[in-house]
Amino acid sequence: MNEHSSNRSLAIYDREFLLHGSKRNEVLSLAEVERYGLDSFGDADYVSIYGMRPREWYRRGVRLLGRTAVECTRDALAGRIAADVASMATSMPSSRFVVIDPFAGSCNTLFWILRHLPNSEGIAFESDSQVFEFTHRSLAVLQHSIELVHGDSVRLLKERRVEEDRGIVAFVAPPWGTALDEVTGLDLRCTTPPIIEVIEQLACRFSNHQILLAAQVHEKVNRTSLDQLRTWFGRTELRIYDIDETGRNHGLFLGTRGWGV
């Protein structure tokens, strides 16, 4: 075995390697997807998305980049998020919904929200050409009706008309990047772009609509940034999902604007 092969075999398929290392923009093989699950979480099926285990979605033609495998919200978590979003959304005065995901990635959370929320349509935005291409292919394989748009959501949402009787459900999960600190938690001001800036833009764009915001967070959230986020909403909730055996749990921030005070 040469030195290059040895280094590949010794690499640990963890968040750092796939998100910031040489695999960031590479399409992962099935073996690599499963290895990431095993090395990081002790579960080869960890990256289950669209209601399928890796072997099934890979067989059907779905492919993920290294960074998308890390940043995607797997089924176990996406299903919990979707159920909580739908539970609160059905309390909105509106009975029909437009679900917006400004940072599409794999679209897996949006996929699950639409499953749980009746009378809803989904639109997602992805500015990265490579991620857009692979997610667009995946949605075509799944024959899913999500409208995936290539480009910057801030600019494109200004051009998007939504009927005022539609409730807006916004799922906001920009890449965390270096915003997550193991001690102080996730700083919502330091995601890419900052979650707080995204909320401000959505609130201004849809000022005549009832809005339910759902922001994916970490079990540890920087308190100052969380308090700043809460000022934009009437009713807020923070839910933590205890489903990760490694203790690295995610959560969900829910906020209502224009209703539910």
Residue pairs with C-beta under 8 A, 6 or more apart in sequence:
1 9
11 17
11 21
12 39
13 23
13 32
13 35
13 36
13 38
13 39
13 40
14 36
14 39
14 40
15 40
15 70
17 23
17 66
18 24
18 28
18 36
18 66
18 67
18 69
18 70
19 66
19 67
19 70
19 71
21 66
23 32
23 66
24 65
24 66
24 67
25 65
25 66
25 67
25 130
26 65
26 66
27 63
27 64
27 65
27 134
28 36
28 63
28 64
28 65
28 66
28 69
30 54
30 55
30 58
32 66
33 47
33 54
33 58
33 64
33 69
34 44
34 45
34 54
35 44
36 46
36 47
36 69
36 70
37 43
37 44
37 45
37 46
37 47
37 54
38 44
38 46
40 46
40 246
41 244
41 245
41 246
42 245
42 246
44 54
45 53
45 54
46 74
47 54
47 64
47 69
47 72
47 74
48 54
48 57
48 74
48 75
48 76
49 57
49 62
49 72
49 74
49 75
49 78
49 106
49 108
49 111
50 57
50 62
50 75
50 108
50 111
50 138
50 142
51 75
52 60
52 62
57 138
60 141
60 142
61 137
61 138
61 141
62 137
62 138
62 141
62 142
63 134
63 137
63 138
64 72
64 106
64 134
65 130
65 131
65 134
67 131
68 105
68 106
68 131
68 134
68 135
71 105
71 106
71 175
72 105
72 106
72 108
73 81
73 106
73 108
73 109
73 173
73 216
73 250
74 108
75 108
75 112
76 243
77 241
77 243
77 250
78 108
78 109
78 111
78 112
79 112
80 241
80 243
81 109
81 112
81 113
81 171
81 214
81 216
81 241
81 252
82 109
82 112
82 113
82 115
82 116
82 117
83 116
84 214
84 239
84 252
84 254
85 113
85 116
85 117
85 169
85 171
85 212
85 214
85 252
85 254
86 113
86 116
86 117
88 212
88 237
88 254
88 256
88 260
89 97
89 117
89 167
89 169
89 212
90 117
91 260
92 167
92 210
92 212
92 259
92 260
93 167
93 210
93 259
94 165
94 166
94 167
94 210
95 119
96 119
96 120
96 165
96 166
96 167
97 117
97 119
97 120
97 121
97 166
97 167
97 168
97 169
98 120
98 121
98 122
98 123
98 162
98 166
98 167
98 168
98 169
99 110
99 113
99 114
99 117
99 120
99 121
99 122
99 123
99 169
99 170
99 171
100 122
100 123
100 124
100 125
100 153
100 157
100 168
100 169
100 170
100 171
100 202
101 107
101 109
101 110
101 122
101 123
101 124
101 125
101 170
101 171
101 173
102 124
102 125
102 153
102 154
102 157
102 170
102 172
102 174
102 198
102 202
103 125
103 126
103 153
103 172
103 173
103 174
103 175
104 110
104 124
104 125
104 126
104 131
104 132
104 135
104 148
105 126
105 131
105 135
105 173
106 135
106 138
107 124
107 135
107 138
107 139
107 144
107 146
107 148
109 171
109 173
109 216
110 122
110 124
110 146
110 171
111 142
111 144
111 146
113 120
113 122
113 169
113 171
113 214
114 120
114 121
114 122
114 146
117 169
120 169
121 145
121 147
122 145
122 146
122 147
123 146
123 147
123 149
123 160
124 146
124 147
124 148
124 149
125 148
125 149
125 150
125 151
125 152
125 153
125 156
125 157
126 132
126 135
126 148
126 149
126 150
127 150
127 151
127 152
127 153
129 150
132 148
132 150
135 148
136 148
136 150
139 146
139 148
149 156
154 201
157 201
157 202
157 205
158 205
162 168
162 206
162 209
164 208
164 209
166 209
167 209
167 210
167 211
167 212
168 202
168 206
168 209
168 210
168 211
168 212
169 211
169 212
169 214
170 202
170 211
170 212
170 213
170 214
171 214
171 215
171 216
172 195
172 198
172 199
172 202
172 213
172 214
172 215
172 216
173 215
173 216
174 191
174 192
174 193
174 194
174 195
174 198
175 191
175 192
176 186
176 191
176 192
176 218
177 190
177 191
177 192
178 190
179 186
179 187
179 188
179 189
179 190
179 191
179 192
180 186
180 187
180 218
181 187
181 222
182 220
184 220
184 222
185 218
185 219
185 220
185 221
185 222
186 217
186 218
186 220
186 221
186 222
186 225
187 222
187 225
188 194
188 195
188 196
188 215
188 217
188 221
188 222
188 225
188 226
188 228
188 229
189 195
189 196
189 222
189 225
189 228
190 225
195 215
195 229
196 225
196 228
196 229
196 232
199 213
199 215
199 229
199 232
199 255
200 232
202 211
202 213
203 211
203 232
203 257
209 258
210 256
210 257
210 258
210 259
211 256
211 257
211 258
212 254
212 255
212 256
212 257
213 232
213 233
213 253
213 254
213 255
213 256
213 257
214 252
214 253
214 254
215 229
215 252
215 253
215 255
216 250
216 251
216 252
216 253
217 238
217 250
217 251
217 252
217 253
218 249
218 250
218 251
219 240
219 248
219 249
219 250
219 251
221 238
221 251
221 253
226 238
226 253
229 253
229 255
230 236
230 255
232 255
232 257
233 255
233 256
233 257
234 255
234 256
234 257
234 259
234 260
234 261
235 255
235 256
235 260
235 261
236 253
236 254
236 255
236 256
237 253
237 254
237 255
238 251
238 252
238 253
238 254
239 251
239 252
239 254
240 249
240 250
240 251
241 249
241 250
241 251
241 252
242 249
243 249
244 250
